[in-house]
């Protein structure tokens, strides 16, 4: 199968049992999932979704509206649903995964064997921090510096930060401009991950995802902060293997 600029696949595995679509946190790109193909093993074909405005798509404008971006993601995913699949989204990626799955479901496409969401509050809950839309560049950069997860070399380089600033602003507009509209619960199992030391998305906010699936919620808390995708990747992959093989 030929992949495209949206649905990437660093290591195609035509014989894999499952295809895993992965969505990044705000400011992140497909490369954060590059090592997952090796980590998860031969049964998983890992397909990181490359959003506009980052890495090899830096020349395209990032999308700032969550609904529009989710529609675009769902449209691209629909081209690659020829085998059973999974979805993992981290932080902003978790929100986009949920919205994209609703789009796929409404269009009559099969839902994933399991949807995995990390470090994003249940969509019906209000945010815990104030919106970053409209902040000055200085205040915006100060805010993202306090979150962790962004490389110090990037934050210390005015040239690099100015280069990625439009994409970062668009991503935070996706998150902070999101408006929840009630849907029927997803007709697929939902497994959520939280970091016990995550001040932005405490474990209690992840428990609330239970009302968004017709199946009993599975919630795993990892001994980590918001970016356990980076710090506890092996542990995260182990849980994904365990839940997707049931």
C-alpha positions as CSV (number, residue, x, y, z in Angstrom):
1,X,0.0,0.0,0.0
2,X,1.2,3.5,-0.8
3,X,1.1,6.0,2.0
4,X,0.9,9.8,1.6
5,X,1.9,13.1,3.2
6,X,-0.8,12.7,5.9
7,X,-0.7,9.0,6.7
8,X,3.0,8.2,7.0
9,X,4.5,4.8,7.6
10,X,8.3,4.7,8.3
11,X,8.3,0.9,8.3
12,X,5.5,-0.7,6.1
13,X,4.5,-4.1,7.3
14,X,2.0,-5.6,4.8
15,X,1.6,-8.8,6.9
16,X,0.9,-6.9,10.2
17,X,-2.3,-7.8,11.9
18,X,-3.1,-4.3,13.0
19,X,-2.5,-0.7,11.7
20,X,-1.9,1.9,14.4
21,X,-2.6,5.5,13.6
22,X,-0.9,8.0,15.9
23,X,-1.6,11.7,16.5
24,X,0.8,14.1,18.1
25,X,0.6,16.7,20.9
26,X,0.5,20.4,20.1
27,X,3.7,21.4,18.3
28,X,4.6,17.7,17.7
29,X,5.1,15.9,14.4
30,X,5.0,12.3,13.1
31,X,8.7,11.7,14.0
32,X,7.8,11.3,17.7
33,X,6.4,7.9,16.8
34,X,9.2,6.8,14.6
35,X,10.6,4.3,17.1
36,X,7.2,2.8,17.8
37,X,7.3,0.3,14.9
38,X,10.3,-1.4,16.4
39,X,9.0,-1.1,19.9
40,X,5.6,-2.7,19.2
41,X,6.9,-5.5,17.0
42,X,5.9,-7.2,13.8
43,X,2.1,-7.4,14.4
44,X,1.7,-3.6,14.3
45,X,2.1,-1.3,11.3
46,X,2.6,2.1,12.8
47,X,1.3,5.0,10.8
48,X,2.0,8.4,12.4
49,X,-0.3,11.1,11.0
50,X,1.6,14.1,9.8
51,X,-0.4,17.3,10.4
52,X,0.2,20.3,8.2
53,X,2.7,22.9,9.3
54,X,5.5,20.7,10.8
55,X,8.6,18.7,9.8
56,X,8.3,17.7,6.1
57,X,5.0,19.6,5.8
58,X,6.4,22.9,7.3
59,X,5.7,24.6,4.0
60,X,1.9,24.1,4.4
61,X,-0.2,26.2,6.8
62,X,-1.2,24.6,10.1
63,X,-5.0,24.3,10.6
64,X,-6.4,26.1,13.6
65,X,-10.0,24.8,13.8
66,X,-10.5,21.5,15.5
67,X,-13.6,20.4,13.6
68,X,-12.1,21.1,10.2
69,X,-8.8,19.4,11.1
70,X,-10.6,16.3,12.4
71,X,-12.6,16.2,9.2
72,X,-9.4,16.2,7.2
73,X,-7.8,13.5,9.4
74,X,-10.9,11.3,9.1
75,X,-10.9,11.7,5.3
76,X,-7.3,10.6,5.1
77,X,-7.7,7.7,7.5
78,X,-10.7,6.4,5.6
79,X,-8.3,5.6,2.7
80,X,-6.4,3.1,4.9
81,X,-9.0,1.1,6.7
82,X,-8.5,-2.1,4.8
83,X,-7.4,-4.0,7.9
84,X,-8.3,-3.9,11.6
85,X,-6.8,-0.7,13.2
86,X,-6.1,1.1,16.4
87,X,-5.7,4.8,17.2
88,X,-3.4,6.6,19.7
89,X,-3.6,10.3,20.3
90,X,-1.6,12.2,22.9
91,X,-2.9,15.5,24.4
92,X,-4.1,17.5,21.4
93,X,-3.8,14.3,19.4
94,X,-6.3,12.6,21.8
95,X,-8.9,15.3,21.1
96,X,-8.4,15.1,17.4
97,X,-8.5,11.3,17.5
98,X,-11.9,11.4,19.3
99,X,-13.3,14.0,16.8
100,X,-12.0,12.1,13.8
101,X,-13.5,8.8,15.0
102,X,-16.9,10.5,15.3
103,X,-16.5,11.7,11.7
104,X,-15.6,8.2,10.6
105,X,-18.5,6.6,12.5
106,X,-21.0,9.1,11.1
107,X,-19.8,8.3,7.6
108,X,-20.4,4.6,8.1
109,X,-16.7,3.5,8.4
110,X,-15.5,0.8,10.8
111,X,-14.2,2.1,14.1
112,X,-10.9,0.9,15.6
113,X,-10.5,-2.3,17.5
114,X,-9.4,0.0,20.4
115,X,-9.0,3.7,20.7
116,X,-6.2,4.9,23.0
117,X,-6.1,8.5,24.3
118,X,-3.4,10.0,26.5
119,X,-3.2,13.1,28.5
120,X,-6.3,15.0,27.3
121,X,-9.3,15.6,29.5
122,X,-12.6,14.2,28.5
123,X,-14.0,16.4,25.7
124,X,-17.0,17.6,27.7
125,X,-14.9,19.0,30.6
126,X,-13.8,22.7,30.7
127,X,-10.1,23.4,30.4
128,X,-8.1,23.9,33.6
129,X,-5.9,26.7,32.2
130,X,-6.7,30.0,30.6
131,X,-6.8,30.3,26.8
132,X,-3.6,31.1,25.0
133,X,-5.4,32.6,22.0
134,X,-4.5,36.2,21.5
135,X,-1.4,36.2,23.8
136,X,1.6,38.3,22.7
137,X,4.5,36.3,21.3
138,X,6.5,36.9,24.5
139,X,3.6,35.7,26.8
140,X,2.8,32.8,24.5
141,X,6.4,31.5,24.5
142,X,6.6,31.9,28.3
143,X,3.6,29.8,28.6
144,X,4.7,26.9,26.4
145,X,8.1,27.0,28.1
146,X,6.4,26.2,31.4
147,X,4.7,23.1,30.0
148,X,7.9,21.1,29.5
149,X,8.1,18.7,26.5
150,X,9.7,21.2,24.2
151,X,13.4,20.9,23.6
152,X,15.5,23.6,25.4
153,X,17.5,24.2,22.2
154,X,14.4,25.2,20.4
155,X,13.0,27.4,23.1
156,X,16.4,29.1,23.4
157,X,16.7,29.9,19.7
158,X,14.8,32.9,18.5
159,X,15.2,31.8,14.9
160,X,13.7,28.3,15.6
161,X,10.9,29.5,17.9
162,X,9.8,32.2,15.3
163,X,9.8,29.5,12.6
164,X,7.5,27.1,14.6
165,X,5.4,29.8,16.3
166,X,2.6,29.9,13.6
167,X,2.1,26.1,13.9
168,X,2.2,26.3,17.7
169,X,-0.4,29.1,17.7
170,X,-2.6,27.1,15.4
171,X,-2.3,24.0,17.5
172,X,-3.3,25.8,20.7
173,X,-6.2,27.4,18.8
174,X,-7.3,23.8,18.0
175,X,-7.2,23.1,21.8
176,X,-8.4,26.3,23.3
177,X,-11.0,27.1,20.6
178,X,-12.6,23.6,20.9
179,X,-16.3,23.5,21.6
180,X,-17.9,20.3,22.6
181,X,-21.0,19.0,21.0
182,X,-22.7,16.0,22.5
183,X,-22.4,12.8,20.5
184,X,-23.6,9.2,21.0
185,X,-20.9,7.2,22.8
186,X,-18.3,5.6,20.5
187,X,-19.0,2.0,19.6
188,X,-15.5,0.9,20.3
189,X,-13.4,0.2,23.5
190,X,-11.6,3.2,24.9
191,X,-8.4,3.0,26.9
192,X,-7.0,6.2,28.4
193,X,-3.7,7.0,29.9
194,X,-2.8,9.7,32.5
195,X,0.3,10.9,34.3
196,X,0.1,10.9,38.0
197,X,2.2,14.0,38.1
198,X,0.4,15.9,35.3
199,X,-1.0,19.2,36.6
200,X,-2.8,20.0,33.4
201,X,-4.7,16.7,33.0
202,X,-5.0,14.9,36.4
203,X,-6.2,11.3,36.4
204,X,-9.7,12.3,37.5
205,X,-10.2,14.2,34.2
206,X,-9.4,11.0,32.3
207,X,-12.0,9.0,34.3
208,X,-14.6,11.2,32.7
209,X,-13.9,9.6,29.3
210,X,-16.1,6.7,30.5
211,X,-19.2,8.4,29.1
212,X,-17.8,8.5,25.6
213,X,-17.8,4.8,24.8
214,X,-20.4,2.1,25.1
215,X,-17.8,-0.2,26.6
216,X,-16.4,0.0,30.2
217,X,-13.5,2.5,30.3
218,X,-10.0,1.2,30.9
219,X,-7.7,3.8,32.6
220,X,-4.0,3.4,33.2
221,X,-2.1,6.0,35.3
222,X,1.6,6.1,34.7
223,X,4.1,7.5,37.2
224,X,4.9,10.5,35.0
225,X,4.0,14.0,33.9
226,X,2.2,15.2,30.9
227,X,4.7,14.0,28.3
228,X,4.8,10.3,29.3
229,X,4.7,9.7,25.5
230,X,8.4,10.6,25.6
231,X,9.5,9.5,29.1
232,X,7.6,6.3,29.4
233,X,7.2,5.2,25.8
234,X,8.1,1.5,26.4
235,X,5.6,1.2,29.2
236,X,2.9,2.9,27.1
237,X,3.6,0.5,24.2
238,X,3.4,-2.5,26.5
239,X,-0.1,-1.5,27.6
240,X,-1.1,-0.9,24.0
241,X,0.0,-4.4,23.1
242,X,-1.9,-5.9,26.0
243,X,-5.2,-4.1,25.4
244,X,-5.1,-4.6,21.6
245,X,-4.6,-8.4,21.9
246,X,-7.7,-9.0,24.0
